[in-house]
Structures are given as C-alpha cells and as structure tokens.
C-alpha cells in the first residue's frame, strides 16, 4: 500500500493516482462479489490485481510529485476493503460449512488487526524503506493464496487444512500489529535478498513437483514472511519526510 496518492494541485496528473486507488477499491468489491458467488479462484486473483493497482498509485504519484493527506486516507480506505475485508470474507465463506461459528472468532481477529494496522500507519509514518509490522497487502496475499492451496489438498487432510488456516490468520494478525521491521524489497540491494531468492526458487520447484503450483507459491510467500526481516540493512535510512514525498511505502 502506498501513501503517495492524491494531490492538492489541479490537473490531470493529480487525479491519476486517485483513479488507480478507486480501481483498487472497485476490484476489491468485485472480489467480494465473486466470493459470495463461490468463485474463490477468481476472487483470489482479483485481490492480487488490487495489489497491482495499489503499487501503481504510489509510484505514479511519486513520478508526478502529487501527494496529499486526502489521497493517503483514500488509499487506506480502499486497502481496508481489498486487503482486509476481502481476504477475511474469503476464509469465512470457504470454511463456514465446516467450522461455522468458530471461524468468525478467528476472522474477527484478522479483520481488527488489519484495520488497526492501517490506522496506525496513518498516525505514525514509518522510516523510509521499512515498516513496522507486516503490511496488509502481504498478509492478504498470504491468506488468499493459502486458500487456493488448501482447495487442492483439503480432501486429503481436511482437519489439518482447517486448523492451519485458522492458525495462519492468528499469526498474520500478530505480525500486522507487531513492531517487526519488514523491509521494502525494491528498496534494498539484491545482495540482501540473494540467498533468500535462490532458496525460494528451490523450494518452489520442489513443492510444485511434489504437491501443486499453488502450494509452491504459498511456500515462497511463507519463506519471505519468515526471513525477510533478517535481510534488512543494519542501519535504517532517514525518516520519511512529513509531506510523504519519497518512495511509496506499503502499509
């Protein structure tokens, strides 16, 4: 997620980031409709598309140097739908027939943690290149892609699949509200990610060969969630300008 959207300056350039933010919002809403209809596969990839819109709005705002507090607030509201409500609803509907009321408790924790994460970001911007706690887009993609992987293997071990999904929601919730420093991948030299990237490719290939493609993708996500905090640089760069005029940072 990015805080570099919107502008107080007139002109088309100031509207382009906001339009992308609204595309993020509308795509998230479409994902909710697909979940309601039972098209989980389509819904997950719509959530991934939301991540694309969310990345573009910040980068384009940076290029045109158009920023505003309004744009930042709009971004958080759109992210709440696409990266908090949509994945929470996905897991709830997917597991409802099996766990019923139990899943509501765990889904509620993820929902609250995600919204709290977004609100905290707006009140206390992070230092450049780093953010406190797991960004909500990363949590949303991890949870959503795991649902796809479980759809392929749930028939083999239904109880294990259900328990692991609930456990994942708790772990992601804790990471979102934690102060664990997660670096921005694009802002660090490749040498910081080199070993992790090679390990991810090997694990992806093995998991895809032994299980399925979705499980391979999920293993890469888990690997980065677990080890990326250790790949950051020893010293943090300068604190972000209050105006928000630097490289976009996910929330």
C-alpha positions, -999 to 999 in steps of 0.1 A, spaced: 0 0 0 12 34 -7 6 68 8 16 87 -23 -18 93 -38 -39 123 -44 -28 159 -47 -39 194 -39 -26 206 -72 -50 210 -102 -46 190 -134 -50 155 -147 -18 143 -131 -32 147 -96 -62 125 -105 -43 96 -120 -32 82 -86 -67 86 -72 -82 68 -101 -59 39 -95 -69 39 -59 -106 38 -69 -97 9 -92 -82 -9 -62 -114 -3 -42 -137 -14 -70 -116 -45 -77 -118 -54 -41 -156 -50 -42 -157 -73 -72 -136 -98 -53 -163 -98 -26 -190 -105 -52 -170 -134 -66 -165 -148 -31 -202 -146 -24 -209 -165 -57 -184 -191 -47 -158 -183 -74 -128 -184 -50 -101 -188 -77 -113 -156 -95 -116 -138 -62 -80 -145 -51 -66 -132 -84 -88 -101 -81 -71 -95 -48 -38 -99 -65 -49 -73 -91 -57 -50 -62 -21 -52 -52 -11 -41 -87 -33 -11 -85 -21 -3 -50 15 -4 -62 9 17 -92 -9 46 -74 21 53 -52 47 50 -79 28 73 -103 22 98 -76 59 99 -69 67 104 -106 43 133 -109 51 146 -74 15 148 -64 7 140 -28 -19 149 -2 -34 138 31 -67 131 13 -51 107 -11 -34 89 18 -68 85 36 -85 73 4 -57 47 -1 -62 33 34 -100 31 30 -95 12 -3 -69 -11 12 -93 -19 41 -117 -33 16 -92 -51 -7 -67 -64 18 -86 -68 50 -123 -73 43 -120 -93 11 -95 -120 24 -114 -122 57 -146 -128 38 -129 -153 16 -118 -175 45 -151 -171 63 -172 -183 33 -147 -210 24 -147 -226 59 -182 -217 70 -198 -251 63 -171 -269 82 -164 -247 113 -194 -224 113 -193 -200 143 -157 -209 152 -143 -193 121 -160 -160 129 -138 -156 160 -105 -160 141 -118 -140 111 -127 -112 135 -92 -111 149 -77 -108 114 -102 -81 105 -95 -60 136 -57 -64 132 -58 -53 96 -78 -22 102 -57 -13 132 -26 -18 111 -39 7 85 -49 33 111 -16 31 129 3 36 96 -16 69 90 -9 82 125 28 73 126 45 70 92 74 46 91 111 53 83 120 51 47 124 16 33 109 -1 64 76 -5 81 66 -17 115 47 -49 113 36 -69 83 20 -48 56 -17 -56 50 -12 -65 13 14 -92 22 -10 -106 48 -39 -106 23 -19 -123 -4 -5 -149 20 -40 -158 34 -57 -157 0 -32 -179 -18 -32 -203 11 -69 -208 5 -62 -218 -31 -36 -243 -20 -60 -258 6 -87 -262 -21 -63 -286 -38 -54 -306 -7 -83 -302 17 -98 -335 7 -67 -353 17 -63 -338 52 -94 -317 59 -88 -313 97 -52 -303 92 -61 -278 65 -88 -262 86 -65 -259 116 -36 -245 96 -59 -218 80 -71 -207 115 -35 -207 128 -23 -187 98 -50 -160 105 -37 -156 140 -1 -155 130 -7 -129 103 -28 -108 127 0 -108 153 26 -98 126 4 -70 113 1 -53 148 37 -62 158 67 -40 155 87 -65 135 106 -44 109 97 -55 73 119 -40 47 107 -28 13 120 -54 -12 126 -30 -40 145 -5 -18 173 -29 -8 202 -41 -29 197 -75 -44 226 -89 -24 204 -86 7 178 -109 -9 201 -131 -30 202 -162 -7 165 -159 2 156 -156 -35 176 -187 -45 162 -207 -16 127 -196 -26 132 -209 -62 144 -243 -50 116 -247 -25 90 -235 -51 103 -261 -76 103 -289 -51 69 -281 -37 53 -277 -71 67 -310 -82 56 -329 -50 23 -311 -44 9 -284 -68 16 -250 -82 -5 -231 -56 14 -248 -27 47 -238 -43 36 -202 -45 25 -203 -9 58 -217 3 76 -187 -13 53 -163 5 59 -180 38 96 -180 33 97 -143 27 74 -135 56 96 -155 79 131 -144 68 127 -110 51 131 -91 84 166 -105 87 175 -93 52 173 -56 61 203 -33 62 220 -28 96 211 9 98 178 24 87 178 53 62 165 87 71 130 91 85 103 99 59 96 135 51 63 145 68 50 155 34 53 119 23 74 130 -7 96 99 -11 94 64 -25 59 49 -17 58 27 13 32 -1 19 10 0 49 
